[in-house]
């Protein structure tokens, strides 16, 4: 079954007023297609964040098909958090 990495991002503003795209969480799933992977990742994100709507903690998501799943849990590291 195909594997997908879904990255949830939120726009925040720094002290100079510049917008930054901050990685909130990465969720990886195995699903049959992009749409199924997106739905599963949204539900898992909500469960992990203890929320009912993923838009409460993120503004958008990016989905990519991958060959290998991450070996570690799905919280973003500092390098991803500072990427803009």
C-alpha positions as a printed Julia matrix, in Angstrom:
84×3 Matrix{Float64}:
   0.0    0.0    0.0
   1.36   3.5   -0.81
   2.8    5.62   1.99
   2.14   9.32   2.41
   3.69  12.06   4.54
   1.26  14.85   5.43
   2.76  18.02   6.88
   0.46  20.42   8.72
   1.59  24.07   8.66
   0.46  27.31  10.25
   1.37  30.89   9.36
   2.77  32.88  12.26
   4.32  36.34  12.31
   7.69  37.13  13.85
   8.52  40.29  15.83
   9.29  42.15  12.58
   5.9   41.32  11.08
   7.21  38.76   8.57
   5.08  35.68   7.98
   6.61  32.25   8.58
   5.2   28.85   7.67
   5.66  26.79  10.82
   5.45  23.02  10.77
   2.9   21.96  13.38
   3.16  18.2   12.91
   4.02  15.54  10.35
   1.67  12.59  10.08
   2.58   9.54   8.02
  -0.01   7.04   6.84
  -0.38   4.09   4.52
  -3.47   4.45   2.31
  -4.62   3.55  -1.18
  -4.62   7.11  -2.59
  -4.06  10.82  -1.82
  -7.66  11.46  -0.76
  -7.74   8.57   1.7
  -4.32   9.54   3.06
  -5.48  13.12   3.57
  -8.63  12.05   5.44
  -6.71   9.63   7.67
  -3.99  12.2    8.4
  -6.53  14.89   9.3
  -8.22  12.54  11.77
  -4.91  11.42  13.26
  -3.76  15.06  13.59
  -6.97  15.93  15.43
  -6.55  12.93  17.73
  -2.92  13.8   18.49
  -3.71  17.47  19.13
  -6.93  16.66  21.03
  -9.02  18.9   18.77
 -12.11  18.4   16.61
 -11.08  20.52  13.6
  -7.54  20.44  12.2
  -7.87  24.11  11.14
  -7.7   25.06  14.83
  -3.95  24.29  14.77
  -2.96  24.53  11.1
  -3.71  26.65   8.05
  -2.89  24.12   5.34
  -1.39  20.71   4.72
   1.1   19.34   2.24
   0.87  15.73   1.11
   3.66  13.71  -0.5
   4.01  10.09  -1.46
   7.11   8.57   0.17
   9.06   5.33  -0.02
   9.86   5.0    3.68
   8.09   6.09   6.83
   9.93   8.19   9.38
  11.52   6.17  12.15
  10.48   8.66  14.87
   7.19  10.19  16.04
   5.61  12.86  13.92
   6.4   16.13  15.71
   8.4   18.53  13.53
  12.05  19.18  14.37
  13.51  22.68  14.78
  14.9   22.8   11.23
  11.39  22.3    9.82
   9.91  24.81  12.26
  12.26  27.56  11.05
  11.84  26.91   7.34
   9.8   29.58   5.66
